[in-house]
Amino acid sequence: HLKAPIPPSMKKDVYNGETILLTDTLLCCICDCKSGGCTKDKQSKVACVYSLPRACLLSILLAEDLSEHMLFKLSSKVTSSDIETDTWDADEIKSMKNSLSVLMKSSGESALAEELSTD
């Protein structure tokens, strides 16, 4: 669920809106622009051009060191004793490894992410 104001290219206006994306699907959107995420009859839905830039902005943010910063913060909080004890069950550890793998890939550490996923 992404919420961000998007400025049109040549205007001083800003369109506020929200976009919900899955990994490969635009699920729904709402926007202050003229199309507004739905047609005038409020029955048929359309996606305005301001929906996808929110996903692009998130990608840029992740590429600009946010994911790396999150990994550093996480590594300072989790100790090896947390992993070696019964702090988390096997499903939680698997879920964390998947999440860490996504963070590593987005921070440019694809080789480490692959190594983590094979463990």
BELWONOR-V821283 format. One record per backbone hydrogen bond with DSSP energy under -1.0 kcal/mol. NH is the residue of the N-H (numbers start at 1). CO is the residue of the C=O. E is the energy in kcal/mol with one decimal. If there is no record, write none. Layout:
NH	CO	E
NH	CO	E
//
This chain:
2	19	-3.4
4	17	-1.2
6	15	-2.6
15	6	-2.7
18	30	-2.4
19	2	-2.8
20	28	-2.9
22	25	-3.1
27	20	-2.0
28	20	-1.4
30	18	-2.3
32	16	-1.7
38	35	-2.0
39	44	-2.3
42	39	-1.9
51	48	-1.4
56	52	-1.9
57	53	-2.7
58	54	-1.8
59	55	-2.2
60	56	-2.4
61	57	-2.3
62	58	-2.5
63	59	-2.4
64	60	-1.6
66	61	-1.2
69	65	-2.4
70	66	-2.5
71	67	-2.1
72	68	-2.2
73	69	-2.4
74	70	-2.5
75	71	-2.6
76	72	-1.3
78	74	-2.2
83	79	-1.0
84	80	-2.4
85	81	-1.6
93	89	-2.2
94	90	-2.3
95	91	-2.3
96	92	-2.5
97	93	-2.5
98	94	-2.1
99	95	-2.3
100	96	-3.0
101	97	-2.4
102	98	-1.9
103	99	-2.2
104	100	-2.9
105	101	-2.5
106	102	-2.3
107	103	-1.3
108	105	-1.3
109	104	-3.1
113	109	-2.1
114	110	-2.4
115	111	-2.1
116	112	-2.4
117	113	-2.1
118	114	-1.1
//
